Amino acid sequence: MARLIAPIALLASAALPGALAWGAMGHEAVAYIASNFVTAATKTYFQSLLADTSADYLATVSTWADSYRYTTAGSFSAPFHYIDANDNPPTSCGVDYTRDCGAAGCVVSAIQNYTAILLDARYSAANRQIAAKMIIHFIGDIGQPLHCEALDIGGNSIAVLYDGDGTNLHAIWDSDIPESISGGASLTSAKSWATTLTTAINTGEYKSLAAGWLTGLSVATAATRQATALKWATEANAYVCSTVLKGGLTTVQNKELSGAYTTTADPVVKLQIAKQGYRLAKYLDAIVAAA
């Protein structure tokens, strides 16, 4: 079993350099989608906890965990952003909690543990605020297929080209492909994309799917929280075989991926951002109902 999270140290939240899962824009889009679906009670609860009554109250903290991990106080949290599925893509994909969530923890255990903090009134408001920021971020992370894969450090060591520039496979899934869909990397781009995906959930292509995205979602116990997060990780990981590395390593390594590859990846990225935004809303609703 992954270790429990150590007591949370408070710190200034100045942004620090480093790779951001889904890119800042992707995380902000997830958060904006969630803010479009939470109940009024959930909105009030988290606006109060996060000390932000603006419409951006979830989006503005959605990348905080990526800054925290690069501080001395927060370095322990680096493994919480992913789970290293030791599978064999593209032949076979799958996540095994015992095999893949190391002693330092992983995104599945982190979602469970930080939810426990939010639900426990014995923790200070400051610690519960940090737990909320972590959950908002990690529910985004767990939807990125390469955050649920061990091969080549989640694709970080797979060199590729994108629009002629050298980069890596993980980075294009984090940023290049989402930004090509949304049209930019700004908060405005994230908000606009979230509006489009919210419409798709309410009345468009995702309307018939949305209820199924919530199957098994529960914050009732440690076991159900872990099972919920593990289901999401397993689902994201499956795309490593079906899309990310469908043709094998040789079809992407040192190849230009801004063309046909991105066209194939676009629907998966859209779906995963929409899905995790909707799930984040309902997960936060469940926390408030339980609290």
SEZAMAR-863316 format. One record per residue (C-alpha): residue number from 0; residue in one letter; x, y, z. Coordinates in Angstrom, 1 decimal. Last residue first. Layout:
N
   resi   resn       xx       yy       zz
    NUM      A        X        Y        Z
...
//
This chain:
291
   resi   resn       xx       yy       zz
    290      A    -18.9     16.7      4.4
    289      A    -20.5     13.8      2.5
    288      A    -22.6     16.1      0.3
    287      V    -19.6     18.5     -0.2
    286      I    -17.3     15.6     -1.2
    285      A    -20.0     14.1     -3.6
    284      D    -20.4     17.5     -5.3
    283      L    -16.6     17.7     -5.7
    282      Y    -16.6     14.3     -7.4
    281      K    -19.5     15.4     -9.6
    280      A    -17.7     18.5    -10.8
    279      L    -14.4     16.6    -11.2
    278      R    -16.2     13.9    -13.2
    277      Y    -17.5     16.5    -15.7
    276      G    -14.1     18.1    -16.1
    275      Q    -12.5     14.7    -16.4
    274      K    -14.9     13.6    -19.2
    273      A    -14.6     16.8    -21.2
    272      I    -10.8     16.8    -21.0
    271      Q    -10.7     13.1    -21.9
    270      L    -13.1     13.4    -24.7
    269      K    -11.4     16.3    -26.3
    268      V     -8.0     14.6    -26.0
    267      V     -9.3     11.4    -27.5
    266      P    -11.1     13.1    -30.4
    265      D     -7.8     15.1    -31.2
    264      A     -5.5     12.1    -31.3
    263      T     -6.3     10.9    -34.8
    262      T     -5.9     14.3    -36.3
    261      T     -2.8     14.8    -34.2
    260      Y     -1.2     11.7    -35.8
    259      A     -2.3     12.8    -39.3
    258      G     -0.4     16.1    -39.0
    257      S      1.5     17.6    -36.1
    256      L      3.3     14.3    -35.3
    255      E      6.6     14.7    -37.2
    254      K      8.6     11.5    -36.5
    253      N     11.6     11.1    -34.3
    252      Q      9.9      8.2    -32.5
    251      V      6.2      8.0    -33.5
    250      T      5.8      5.0    -35.8
    249      T      8.8      3.2    -34.4
    248      L      7.3      3.1    -30.9
    247      G      4.3      1.0    -31.9
    246      G      1.4      1.6    -34.3
    245      K     -1.1      2.3    -31.6
    244      L      1.3      4.2    -29.4
    243      V     -1.0      7.1    -28.3
    242      T     -4.2      5.7    -29.9
    241      S     -5.5      2.3    -28.9
    240      C     -2.6      1.1    -26.8
    239      V     -1.9      4.3    -24.9
    238      Y     -5.7      4.9    -25.0
    237      A     -6.2      2.0    -22.5
    236      N     -4.2      4.0    -19.9
    235      A     -7.0      6.6    -19.7
    234      E     -9.6      4.0    -18.8
    233      T     -7.3      2.3    -16.3
    232      A     -6.6      5.6    -14.6
    231      W    -10.3      6.4    -14.3
    230      K    -11.1      3.0    -12.9
    229      L     -8.2      3.3    -10.4
    228      A     -9.6      6.7     -9.3
    227      T    -13.0      5.3     -8.5
    226      A    -11.6      2.1     -6.9
    225      Q     -9.4      4.2     -4.6
    224      R    -12.3      6.4     -3.5
    223      T    -14.4      3.2     -3.0
    222      A    -11.7      1.6     -0.8
    221      A    -11.0      4.8      1.2
    220      T    -14.7      5.0      1.9
    219      A    -17.8      7.0      0.8
    218      V    -16.1      9.1     -1.9
    217      S    -17.9      7.3     -4.7
    216      L    -17.9      7.3     -8.6
    215      G    -18.8      3.7     -9.7
    214      T    -20.3      4.8    -13.0
    213      L    -19.9      8.6    -13.4
    212      W    -18.7      8.5    -17.0
    211      G    -21.8      6.5    -17.9
    210      A    -24.0      9.5    -17.2
    209      A    -22.0     11.6    -19.6
    208      L    -22.2      9.3    -22.6
    207      S    -25.6     10.2    -24.1
    206      K    -24.9     13.9    -23.9
    205      Y    -21.3     13.6    -25.2
    204      E    -22.0     14.4    -28.9
    203      G    -24.2     17.5    -28.1
    202      T    -26.8     18.8    -25.7
    201      N    -25.3     19.1    -22.3
    200      I    -22.0     17.4    -22.7
    199      A    -21.2     18.9    -26.1
    198      T    -22.3     22.3    -24.7
    197      T    -19.9     21.9    -21.8
    196      L    -17.2     21.0    -24.4
    195      T    -17.7     24.2    -26.2
    194      T    -17.8     26.3    -23.0
    193      A    -14.6     24.5    -21.8
    192      W    -12.9     25.5    -25.0
    191      S    -13.8     29.1    -24.5
    190      K    -12.6     29.1    -20.9
    189      A     -9.3     27.4    -21.8
    188      S     -8.6     29.8    -24.6
    187      T     -9.3     32.7    -22.3
    186      L     -7.0     31.3    -19.7
    185      S     -4.3     31.3    -22.4
    184      A     -2.6     28.5    -24.3
    183      G     -4.2     28.9    -27.7
    182      G     -6.6     27.7    -30.4
    181      S     -8.5     25.1    -28.3
    180      I     -7.7     22.2    -30.6
    179      S     -4.1     23.0    -31.4
    178      E     -3.6     23.9    -27.7
    177      P     -4.8     20.4    -26.6
    176      I     -2.4     18.8    -29.2
    175      D      0.7     20.9    -28.3
    174      S      0.2     20.8    -24.5
    173      D      0.2     17.6    -22.4
    172      W     -0.2     15.2    -25.3
    171      I      2.6     17.0    -27.2
    170      A      4.8     17.0    -24.1
    169      H      4.5     13.3    -23.4
    168      L      5.6     12.5    -26.9
    167      N      8.8     14.6    -26.7
    166      T     10.0     17.8    -28.3
    165      G     12.0     18.9    -31.4
    164      D     10.3     21.6    -33.4
    163      G      9.2     21.0    -37.0
    162      D      5.5     21.6    -36.3
    161      Y      5.8     18.9    -33.7
    160      L      8.8     16.6    -33.8
    159      V      9.3     13.5    -31.6
    158      A     11.8     12.1    -29.0
    157      I     10.4      9.4    -26.8
    156      S     12.0     10.1    -23.4
    155      N      9.0     11.8    -21.8
    154      G      6.6      9.1    -23.1
    153      G      5.4      8.2    -19.7
    152      I      8.9      7.7    -18.4
    151      D      9.8      5.6    -21.5
    150      L      7.0      3.1    -20.8
    149      A      5.5      3.7    -17.3
    148      E      2.0      4.7    -18.3
    147      C     -0.9      6.4    -16.6
    146      H      0.2     10.0    -16.9
    145      L      0.7      9.1    -20.6
    144      P     -3.1      8.7    -21.0
    143      Q     -4.0     12.1    -19.6
    142      G     -7.2     11.6    -17.6
    141      I     -5.4     11.0    -14.3
    140      D     -3.8     14.5    -14.5
    139      G     -7.2     16.3    -14.5
    138      I     -8.4     14.5    -11.4
    137      F     -5.0     15.3    -10.0
    136      H     -5.3     19.1    -10.4
    135      I     -8.7     19.6     -8.7
    134      I     -7.7     17.0     -6.0
    133      M     -4.5     18.8     -5.2
    132      K     -6.1     22.2     -5.0
    131      A     -8.7     20.8     -2.6
    130      A     -6.1     19.2     -0.4
    129      I     -4.3     22.6     -0.2
    128      Q     -7.6     24.2      1.0
    127      R     -8.1     21.4      3.4
    126      N     -4.7     22.1      4.9
    125      A     -5.5     25.8      5.3
    124      A     -8.9     25.1      6.7
    123      S     -7.2     23.1      9.4
    122      Y     -7.7     19.3      9.5
    121      R     -9.9     17.9     12.2
    120      A    -12.9     18.4      9.9
    119      D    -11.9     15.3      7.9
    118      L    -13.6     15.1      4.5
    117      L    -11.0     17.3      2.8
    116      I     -8.2     15.2      4.3
    115      A     -9.8     12.0      3.1
    114      T    -10.1     13.4     -0.4
    113      Y     -6.4     14.2     -0.2
    112      N     -5.7     10.5      0.5
    111      Q     -7.9      9.0     -2.1
    110      I     -6.8     11.4     -4.9
    109      A     -3.2     10.8     -3.9
    108      S     -3.5      7.0     -3.8
    107      V     -4.6      7.0     -7.4
    106      V     -2.1      9.7     -8.6
    105      C      0.8      7.7     -7.1
    104      G      2.4      7.1     -3.8
    103      A      6.0      7.0     -2.6
    102      A      5.8      3.2     -2.0
    101      G      4.9      2.7     -5.7
    100      C      1.6      2.5     -7.4
     99      D      2.1      0.2    -10.3
     98      R      2.2     -3.4     -9.1
     97      T     -0.3     -3.2     -6.3
     96      Y     -2.6     -0.8     -8.3
     95      D     -2.5     -2.8    -11.5
     94      V     -3.1     -0.7    -14.6
     93      G     -3.6     -2.2    -18.0
     92      C     -2.4     -2.1    -21.6
     91      S     -1.4     -4.9    -24.0
     90      T      0.3     -5.2    -27.3
     89      P      0.7     -1.4    -27.9
     88      P      1.9     -1.2    -25.2
     87      N      3.3     -3.6    -22.7
     86      D      2.2     -2.9    -19.1
     85      N      4.2     -1.5    -16.2
     84      A      1.6      1.2    -15.5
     83      D      3.4      4.0    -13.8
     82      I      0.8      6.1    -12.0
     81      Y      1.0      9.8    -12.3
     80      H      0.9     13.2    -10.6
     79      F      1.3     11.9     -7.1
     78      P      4.9     10.9     -7.8
     77      A      6.0     14.6     -7.5
     76      S      4.3     15.1     -4.1
     75      F      7.4     14.6     -1.9
     74      S      9.0     17.7     -3.6
     73      G      6.4     19.9     -2.0
     72      A      8.4     21.5      0.8
     71      T     11.5     21.9     -1.3
     70      T      9.4     23.5     -4.1
     69      Y      9.0     22.0     -7.6
     68      R      6.0     19.8     -6.6
     67      Y      4.2     22.9     -5.4
     66      S      4.2     24.6     -8.9
     65      D      2.5     21.6    -10.5
     64      A      0.1     21.4     -7.7
     63      W     -1.0     24.9     -8.3
     62      T     -2.1     24.2    -11.8
     61      S     -5.9     24.1    -11.2
     60      V     -5.9     26.9     -8.6
     59      T     -7.0     29.7    -11.0
     58      A     -9.4     27.3    -12.8
     57      L    -11.4     26.4     -9.7
     56      Y    -12.3     29.9     -8.5
     55      D    -12.5     31.4    -12.0
     54      A    -16.1     32.5    -11.7
     53      S    -14.9     34.8     -8.9
     52      T    -15.7     34.3     -5.2
     51      D    -12.2     33.3     -4.3
     50      A    -11.1     32.3     -0.8
     49      L    -10.4     28.7     -1.8
     48      L    -12.5     27.3      1.1
     47      S    -15.3     29.9      0.5
     46      Q    -15.4     29.5     -3.2
     45      F    -15.2     25.8     -2.6
     44      Y    -18.3     25.6     -0.4
     43      T    -20.4     28.1     -2.3
     42      K    -19.8     26.3     -5.6
     41      T    -20.5     23.0     -4.0
     40      A    -23.8     24.3     -2.6
     39      A    -24.8     25.7     -6.0
     38      T    -24.2     22.4     -7.6
     37      V    -21.2     21.7     -9.8
     36      F    -21.6     21.5    -13.6
     35      N    -20.2     24.7    -15.2
     34      S    -17.4     24.9    -12.5
     33      A    -16.3     21.4    -13.6
     32      I    -16.0     22.5    -17.2
     31      Y    -13.9     25.5    -16.1
     30      A    -11.7     23.2    -14.1
     29      V    -11.0     20.8    -16.9
     28      A    -10.3     23.8    -19.2
     27      E     -7.9     25.2    -16.6
     26      H     -6.0     21.9    -16.5
     25      G     -5.8     21.9    -20.3
     24      M     -4.6     25.5    -20.4
     23      A     -1.9     24.9    -17.8
     22      G     -0.4     22.0    -19.9
     21      W     -2.2     18.7    -19.8
     20      A      0.4     17.9    -17.1
     19      L      2.6     20.9    -16.6
     18      A      6.3     20.6    -17.1
     17      G      8.4     22.9    -15.0
     16      P      9.1     26.5    -14.0
     15      L      7.8     27.8    -10.7
     14      A      4.5     29.7    -10.0
     13      A      4.4     31.5     -6.7
     12      S      2.2     29.6     -4.3
     11      A      3.7     30.7     -1.0
     10      L      3.9     27.7      1.3
      9      L      2.1     25.7      3.9
      8      A      3.4     22.2      4.7
      7      I      1.0     19.3      4.4
      6      P      1.4     16.5      7.0
      5      A      2.8     13.5      5.1
      4      I      0.5     11.7      2.7
      3      L     -0.2      8.1      3.6
      2      R      2.2      5.5      2.2
      1      A      1.2      3.5     -0.8
      0      M      0.0      0.0      0.0
//
